[in-house]
């Protein structure tokens, strides 16, 4: 029996490039949260953060399900993964290829672009911003 999971990811950088963070939420078909995580990833662009969030989520999701439905507010990333847009930048191409390698571990995988107003994307966005806020606070303390 196929186990279906839903993956919501978000990544952001403040400054683009600037301090970056990622978050993911993995849910089962009934809407139960199976895993969630957020972390600081250092200086990066928004696109690097979006791909990094998806990669981390997919690596975790391999242990949880065979069919994955992925949701992101990054239309660019989703369009690239669906083959609608070409990946032109080398550093993004590496991340794209990593996703394509990981996705072979799933029976089925689907990428969906959703609005930032989606409830689960808002939750992931809040997790990302919480991490970035904590980093800014820590940096302010260190400057004193």
N, C-alpha and C positions, 0 to 999 in steps of 0.2 A: 504494500500500500504506500502510495506517495505521500510524503509529509510536506504540506505547503506552508511556507513562511512568507511573511511580509517584512520588508526591510525599508526603514526610513533613514535617510542620511542627510547630514548637513555639514558644510565646512565653510569657514570664513577666515578672512585676514583683515586686520585693521590697518589700512594703509595701502594695501594691494600693490606691491608686496609690503608685508608687515607681519606682526605677530599673528600666528594662525592657530586655529583650534578646529577639532572635528568632533562629531557626535553621531551615534547611530542608535536605533531602537529596532529590535527584532521581535516580531510578534507571531503567534500561531494564528490559525484560521479563525479562532474564536475571539481574537483580540487580546489575548493574554500576553503580557510582555515576558519574553523568554530571556532576553539579554538587553542591556543598554549600557552605553559607556560614552564618556566624553574625555578628551585630553588635549593638552597643548602640544603642538608639533613644531614650534619654532617659526622662524621667518619664512614666509611663503606667499604665493598669490592665492586668490580665491579659487582659481581652477585647480591648483595643486591640492588645496584643502578639500575641495569637493571630491576629487578622485581618491584622495587618501582616506576620507571617511568611508567611501564605498569599498575600497580594498579591505580595510580593517573589518568592516561589517561582513563582507563576503567570506573572509577567512574564518570568522567566528561562526557564520551561518552554515558552513560546510559540515559542522558537527551536529546541526539541528534539523536539517531538512533536505529534501531532494529537489523540490520545486521552489524557486525563489521569485517573488514579485518585488522589484525594487522601486522605490519612490524617492524622487529628489526634486528640488525646485531649480536645479541647474539644467535649464533647457539645452545649453551647449553640450554638457556632458552626456545627457540622455540622447541627444541627436547624434553625437559622435558614436556612442555605443550601439545605436540602432543602424548605423551606416548611412545616415542622412547627410551628415557633415563629415568632411575629412579632418583628420588630426594633422595639423601642419607643424606645430612646435615640437621639437625633439624631446624636451623634458616631459611634455604631456603625452607624447607617443609612448614613452616608456611606461607611464602609469596606465595608459589605455591597454597596452599589450599585457601588462600584469593582470588587469581585470579579465581580459580575454582568456588568459591562461587559467585563472581561478574558476571562471564560469564553466569550464569543462567538468568540474566536480558536481555539477547539478544536472538533473535530468531535463529540467526546463528552467529557463531564466528569462525574465522580461523586465525591461526598463521603462518606467513611466515618469513623465514630467508632470508635476503637480504645482499648484499655486502655493505661494508662501503662506496663504491663509489656511491651508490644510492643517487640521488640528495636530496631527503627528509631526508634521514638518515644523510647526510652531514650537512644539515641545523640544524637538531636536535643536532648533535655532536657539531656544532659551538655554539649553545645556551648553551650547557653543559659547554664547555670550557670557554665561556664568564663569566659564573657564577663562575667557579673555579678561573679564572684569577682575578675577582673582589675580591674574598675571600682572595687570596694571597696578593693582594695590600693592603687590609684592615689590614691583619695581619702584613704586613711590616710597615705600618703606626703606628700601636699599639706598635710595638717593639722599635720604635724610641724614 
